[in-house]
Amino acid sequence: MAQSIKKRITVSDVLTEHVHKWQHGDIITIEAGTGVGKSHFIKHELYPIAKKERSRILFFLNRTRLNEQFREEIKRDGKTDVITIILYQKYEWELLNNKVIVKEDYKYIVCDEFHYFLTESRYNKNTEDSFYAMINEKSKIRICMSATADAMIAFFKYKNIQHASYSIPHDYSHIKELIFYQNDKVLEKFLHQIPKNHKAICFTRSAKKAFKLHDTFKDSMFVCSPSGNASEKKYMNKEQVSKMLIDEKFDEQFVFSTSTLDNGINLRDKQIKYIVADITDVDVLIQCLGRKRIIDKSDKVTVIIKNISNKMLNKLIRDCDRQIEPALYLQEHGTSSYVEKYRKQPNRIVYDRPANNEVGYDKAINDLMFFKEIYDKQFFEQVANEENGYMNYIKTKLQQDTYTILDDTYDKADITDYLDTIIGKRLYKEEQAELIKKLNLRDGRDRRLKSYRTINEYFNEDDMPYNIRGKNRDQRRVLENGHINPNYNKTFWLLAKHQCL
């Protein structure tokens, strides 16, 4: 009997019976994973309702490429009569230039990928303008959608913004294995071993790093923001990227991209077996993982994520404090004291606001940026509180039972190669010291462990088929070649390898 496939709950399943109850002035938040029909709901459920009401939908998007893709879909489906698409960034420019665009007949404002307001606030001070402009459209129904809405919903609560929340469960059953890595060279070594008929998409924090990998792996594509400041953007093959977006797949074995592809872009290809992410912001990371759309139950991926060590987490906490502390000082002591104390220290969060005073300006705090720093700091502190905290957090977030560490696998492989060369050889003091150094086993106080019994425990715990016999004494006075044995009466270790069952 064929196994029944469990149908995923979609946004339409949850919202269809609620949409008619929404009133002018409502703010609706929809938190739902990728591929469960957030855009489908707007195009196929909300569109006919708005058309019948003779009202319109203003649809905000956050990426130029996504904007182009979605605009074509709306045009093709003949829905431009009701749905108007605009980039947040264009709207922000119009706000700065005092051009009002939200007309009377727009009943619905849809903020797609609305985590944009927070995640982009690090690089774009104007997200505060578009956010509050949306909030102040009190005669409209505002629908805010994202696969990573937690931080924005926390911001709504922080600012006491009333909203109705809907959440659709995430499903990560397509993840075959979760792997972490620490060292970039270890990742490169792993990528070199991927079979030629398997593809990988790798997201990095910087265009420089993505381009360096592209340069290393010839059968690859390089992607970064065409409008960003990265000098590497001149090396991007725009036609190649455009073809990938249209086909929703790529011909090369690898794509090395910045997080510019983090939203809305779909890649439908069962040959994509690996998704790699070196991204610090967890919301952006989750968005990146969602770029591969799962075709069926047999479509599985291995997810490989760069770990953030506790040492790095503590550095990130200090970075947050450098932004937060001056802003708190400004709140408490006002502009003149702030200027006196922090005159020469740049701060992302604090900006100059026109004011009716003797200097013509005042210092103000960007709400979204301020909250983002506090939110991130709390997250970093939370995961830094436990050993392997970041890896355990991601494991839980992605609904996985276990994870492996790539560096351990490769270290073990290197050690195994070395151990195989010394099987059956007498290991005197110098050779013992070399083995101890190679294994580098340490106790809780970071002291190197040197006894053969401890090494045997390590072999046993890690299922390595080796064993050291210690306390042997060399009784040979003369060697086989007739020379006097310089190690006569010295103790040695003997390494043996046993068969795995």
N, C-alpha and C positions, 0 to 999 in steps of 0.2 A: 504494500500500500504506500502511495507517495506521501512523503512528509509534507504537512501543510506549512506554508510559509506565513509567519506572523506579519500582519500588515502594520506598517508604521503609522502612528497617529500623526495626522497633518494639521497645519494651522487652520485649514477650512473646517476640519472635523470639530475643532474646539470652538471656533469663533462664529460660525454661520448662525447659530441660534441667538448670539449676543448682539450682533451688529445692529439690529433694528432698535435695540434699547439705548444705544449711545446717543448722548445729547450734545448740543452745541456747548463748547467749553470743556468737554471731557478730554482727558489725556489718557491714552491707552498704551501700555507697554506690553510688547510681545517678545518673550524670551524663548527662542526655539533654535535647535541645531540646524546645520546646513542640510539642504535637500528635503526639508519637510514642508515646503510650499509657502514661504512667506510672500514672495513676489506673486506666486500663483493666486493666492488669496486676493491680492489687490486687483490683479488683472481679470480674474474670472468670477469673483464673488462681490467685491466692492464696486467694480466697474458697472455692472448692470443696475445696481441699486442707485448709484450716483446718476446714471443716465436717465433712469425712470424719474428721479427727483429733479432732473434738469440742473443738477449741480456738477461741480468739477472736482478733480483730485490734483493737488500739487505734490509731486513725488520728488523728494530730495535724495540724491546719490552722492557718494564721496570719492569716486574714482573716475577719471576721464575715460579709461578703457571700458569700465562698466557702464558708464553713461552712453557711450557709443553703441555698445551691444544692446542695451535695454531700449534705447531710442529706436533702433532698427526693428526690434520685436514689436513695439507698440505701433509703429508705422505699418509693418507687415500685417498686423492683426486688425488694422483699421480702428484703433482706439485713441487716436490723437484728439478726437473731439472732446474727450472727457479727461484724459490723463496728460498732464504737462510735466515734463522732466526737467530738472535743473540741478546743477552741482551746488553743493553747500558753498564752495569757494566763490562761485559766481554770485550767489546771493549775498555773501559777505562783502564782496566788492560793491554790489549795488547799495547795500546798507551804508557803506562808507561814503558813497556818492549820493546819498539821500534819494535813491530811486526806489519807490515802493512798488512791489510786484505782486503782493498777495491780494488779488481782486475779490470783489464781493461774492462772485459765483463759485469761488473755491470753498466748498463746505469741508473738505477733508485735506489735511496736510499730513503726508506720510514721510516720516524721517527714517529712511532705510539705513541700516548699519549705524544706528544712532550712538553706538559707543564712540563714533567719530568725535563727538564733542569733547570727550575726555582724552582718548588716546592721541588725537592729533593736537591737543592743546600744548603739548611739549614743543611743537614746531610751528604752530600757527596760533598766534594770540587772538585771532578774530573769531575762533570758535565760540567764544563767550558772546559775541554779538549775535551770531546766528541762533545760538541756543535761546537767549533771552527774547529775541524777536519772535521765535516760535512759541515760547511760553506766553508771550503777551498777545498772541492772536486768540484772544479769549472767546471770540464768536465762532471759532472753527473746532472741528473734532480733530485732535492731533494723535496720530498713530505712530508710535516709536517701536521699530523692530530691530532685533539683533540676535545673533547666536551667542553673544557675550555681553549680556545686559547687566550683570551683577553690579558693576561699579557705578553705572549710570543710575540704577534704581537706588543704590546707596546714596548717591548725590541728591536725588529727588527727596529722599527721606531727610537728609541733612538740611536741605533748604525748605523743608515742609511743603513740598509741591504735591498736591493731591493727584493721585492717578489710580487707574484700575490696572492690575497686573494679570497677565495670562502667561502660563509657562507650559511648554511642550517638552517632555522628557528627551534628553540627549541619548543617542544610541551609538556606542563605539564598538559594537560587536564585530565590525570589519577589521579591527586592529589585530593582526596576527601575533605581533610581538612588540614590546616596548623596550627600547635600548637607549642607554645614555652614554655619552662620551665626554671626556675632559680635554683631551689633547687633539688639536686640529690635524696633526700628522697621522694620528690613529684613524681619524675619520677618512682621510685621503687613502690610507692603506686599505680600509674596508671598501671604499668606493671602487678602487682598482679591481677588487675581487668579485664585483657584481657581474653575473652572467650577461653576455652581450644582448640577449633577448629580453632582459629586464630593464626597466627605466626607473629613473629617480628624479625627484624634484627637490632641490635644496634651497631653503630660505636662509639668508644671512642678515646680520645687523647692518652691514655696510656694502656699498657698491664696490668698494676696493676689494673686499674679501670675496665677493661673488665673482668679480672679474678675474681675480687670481686663480680661483678654482676652474673657471671657464678656460683660462690659458693653459692650465695643467691637463685638463681632460678635453681632448680635441673634438670628440663627437658630442658637442654640447652647445647650448644656447645661453646667452647672457641677457638678463633683464634687469633694468632699474627704471626709476622714474624719469620720463622724458623731460619733465619740467623742473627736476631737482637741481641741486648745486654740484652733484658729483661729476668730476672731470671725466670719469669712465663712461659717461652716457654716450659719448661720441663713438664708442666701440659697439653700441647696440645695433643689431640688424633689425630695423623697424618692420621691414617686410616679413621677416621670419617670425617676429613676435605677433604681428597682425594675423598671419596665417594660423598660428597656434590658437589665437582667440576665436577665429572664425570656425576652424575645424574642431575646436575643443580637444585637441591632442597635439603632440609634438613628435617630429620624426627622429630627433636626436636621442641619444641615450640619456643625457642629463640636461636639466634646466637649472641654472644657478641664478637665483633672483633675490633682490631685496624684498622687503615686505610690501612693495608696490602692488604685488599680485595678491594681497591678503584678503581682499573682499570680492565676492560676487562672481569671480571668474571661475568657470567650470572646466574641468579637465576630465573627459570621459574616456578612459583607456585602461583596459585590464592589464596592459603591460607595465603600467606604473605600479611597481611593487614596493617602492621605498619613498617615504617622505622624511626629509631631514630638516631640522629647524634649529638655528642658532639665534634665538630671539628672546630678549629679556622680558618684555611685556607679555604676560600670560594671555591676555585678551587677544593680542595680535597673533600670538603663537597658535591659539585655538582656531582663529580665522584662517591662518595659513594651512593648517591640517585639513580644513574643510574644502580646499580647492579641488581635491580629487573627489569626484562624485562616484558613489558606489553603484555598480551596474546590477549585480545580483549577489546571492549569498556566497558564491564561490570567489567573489572579488575581495581579496584580502590585501592589507598593506602592513609593512613593517615600519614603525615610527621610530625615528632616531633623533634624540634631542640633546643639545649641549647642556650639561649639568651646570648649575650655579652653585659653586662650593660655598661653605659657610664663611670663608675668608672674603670671597667676592660679595656675598650678601651683606657683610658688615661694611664693606666699602660703599655699597649702594645705599645703605642706611645713612652713612655719613654724608653722601651726596644729597640725599633728600633733606637732611638737617640743614645743609648749607643754604638751601632755598627756603625752608620753612621758618627758621629762626628769625631772619630779618623781617619776614612778613608778619610774624607774631609781634615783633618789636614795634613795627609800624602801627599795628592795631592798638597796642597799649599806649604808645608814647606820642603818636602823631607825626606829621610830615617833617617839621623842623628838627626834631630830635633824631629822626631816622636819617635825614640828610647829613646831619652832623656826624653820626656814627658810621653810616654805610656809604658815604659819598663816593668812594672809589671802588666799591664792590658791586659788580654787576649781579642782577637778580632777575631770573626769568619771570617770576610771579608778580613783581612790583613794576608798575608803569606810571608814566606821567599823564595826568588827566587835566584838561583845561579847567581853570578855576578863577573866581573873582577875588583874587588877593594880590598882594604887592608884587609877587613873582609871576603871576599869570598861570600857574599850574599847581596841582596838588599831586601827592603820591597816592595811588590806589592799588588794590590787590585784585588780580584776575582770579575770580572765584573758582573756575574750573581747574586752572593750573594748580592753585593752592590745594584744592581738594585732592587732585590727582597725586600730588607729592605726599600728602598725609596718608592717602589710601595705600599707595605703593609702600611707604615706610612701614605701615602696620603689617602689610603682607610679608615684606622681607623679614621683619622681626619675628613674625609667627613661624615662618619656615626655618629661620636660623636657630630657633629654640630647641630643635631636635637634630640628632645626627641624621645625615642624609635627608634633611627636612624637605628640600626642594624636590628631590626625586620621589619621595613618598607622597608629596602633595600632588604632583603631576600624575603619578600612578593612580591615585584615588580619583582625580578629576577625569581621567580617561577610562575609568571603570576597569582597570587591569588588576589582576591578582599578583603579578610578579613583574620584575624588570631585570635586565642584565646590564652590566657595565662593559662597554667595548674595550676600554683600556685594560681591564683585568684579563679579558680573553686574549688580547694580544701579548700582554706581559707574560701570561701563562704559556702561550705558544713559544715565546722567546726562551723562557726558562726550560720548557720541555726539550727544545732543541739542544740547549746547553747540557741538561741532565743526561740526555742520550749519549753525549760524547764522553761522559765520565763513568758510565756503567762498568763495574768490574775493576775499575782502577783504584789502587791504594791512594787514599787521600790523607796526606800528612798535614802538618800544621799549616803550611802555606796554602795548600789546596783546600783545606777546610775553611780557611779565612776567605778564599775567593768564593766558595759556595755560599758561605754566610752572607757575604756582601751582595752576591747576585740575588739571593732570596729576600734580603732586607726585611726580615720579620721583626716586628717591634711590639713591646708591651704597652700597657695603658699609659706609662710615663715616658713613652717614646724611646725606651732603651732597646738596643739591638739584641735579639735573642740568638744565643750561640750554641745551645746544646743540641746534640743529634736527636735526643728524645723529642724536643720541641719541634724540630724540623719534621720528624716522623708524624707528629700530631697534625701538622699543617698539611702534609701529604694526604693523610687519612681524611681530614675534614673537607679537603678540596677534591676528593676522589681522584687523586693522582697516583698512578700505579708504581710508586717508588717506595723504597725502604732503605734506611741506613743501618748497617750493623756497626756499632761502635766498639771501643775497647779491644780492638785487635792489636796484637803485638807482632812486629816483623822479626822473625827468628832466623832469617836467611843471613848468614855471614858473607856468603859470596853470591853474586848475581849470576844469571845464566850465561852471560858473556865472559865470566871468569873474573870480573872486577870485584873489588871489595864493596860490600853493600854500605853506602853512607847512611842508610836509615836503619841499620841493625839495632834491634831492641826498642825502636820507636813505635808508639801507638799510631794506628791509622783507622780511618773510616772506610767502609766498603759499601758502595751504592748498588742496590739490586733493583731490577724492574720485574714486576710480576704481571701475569696475564690478567686482563680485565674479564670478569664474567659476563 
